[in-house]
Amino acid sequence: MATTLPIEKFLPLTDTLPLVDVRSPAEFAQGHIPGAVNIHLFNNDERAIVGIGYKKGGKEHAVQLGLEIVGPKLAGFVKQAKKLAPKKKILVHCWRGGMRSGSMAWLFETAGLKAYTLEGGYKAYRRHIRTQFARPVKMVVLGGYTGSGKTDILKILQKRGEQFLDIEGIAHHKGSVFGPLGQEPQPTNEQFENNLAHAWRKFDFSKTIWVEDESRQLGKCVLPDPLFNQLRQAPLIKIIVPKTEREKRLVREYGGFTREALKEQLIKIRERMGGQFLKEALQYLEKGDLQTVAGIALRYYDKAYAHGASQRPQENVFEIVLEKDEPEKNAEEIFITLKKWKLH
């Protein structure tokens, strides 16, 4: 008989055991526990048929329909499960921890596997992860004007053993209007939250967690309120890098994209940049003078960032002036300075 576990005991097992999500492909695509494999009991159309059958004829009728649909697939389900679980242990869940996961777990057990189901299903998982971001942690936020090399600095600190929640990497978006260029398609917002929670769960909460200063929204991904609130209240290390250095970085990062792609993104911030500045930027873009284009764009982004930083408790804002865009050197200077300030 399958063992049903609460989320607190089930989730750690996903690190070592295969996880099967038996919901429909559409449900899985909307959001799933990271690492899960979708072996759907019903495809999207079949799920709709069973749902209609339940409304018209009740539970018994729906079960009969389900058996007729699933029957021919049973051997295939077992074959997939055994391939996933050579050690003969497997995790299973559905939406509420009801008939779909229970039926699949029974099948796997009958075929010789040890199955564990999730109490409350995926719904319980979603409820659980929303509470985790409210957990108070020791967080340090690295901020600074666009083009300061913050992500590179944080990745260097990560290589040195620091904990870094890479929000932009998880969102597949760099934050600015140019953020989606060169990135993989963004996950759904639900999956973004799941992926954040997956990274969050791996941290040692007795140690500092570094994050980059972000707005609430990156493209179509929105930070969960508890996490955003912690980010806004944590100490902010604001690095000051010369504008010319930042212009050069933007050219390096985005200069390889077509003029049409850059133009399309610039037009999206017409109202915020101002018509005259946009016109000027597009003229320099046509000439191929990308550093001047970057400088014009930074007029808007610097003003926007300064406004955002001003909304923080100023006693929590600490500035570090850096001469060059040299991530390795800057990472070292930031780390040493934080030790002096006793912020780490």
Secondary structure, DSSP 8 states (H G I E B T S, - for coil): --EEE-HHHHHHHTTTS-EEE-S-HHHHHH---TT-EE--SS-HHHHHHHHHHHHHHHHHHHHHHHHHHHGGGHHHHHHHHHHH-TTSEEEEE-SSSSHHHHHHHHHHHHTT-EEEEETTHHHHHHHHHHHHTTS---EEEEEESTTS-HHHHHHHHHHTT-EEE-HHHHHT--SSTTTTTT------HHHHHHHHHHHHHTS-TTS-EEEE---SEETTEE--HHHHHHHHHS-EEEEE--HHHHHHHHHHHHTTS-HHHHHHHHHTTHHHH-HHHHHHHHHHHHHT-HHHHHHHHHHHHHHHHHHHHHTS-GGGEEEEE-SS--HHHHHHHHHHHHHHHT--
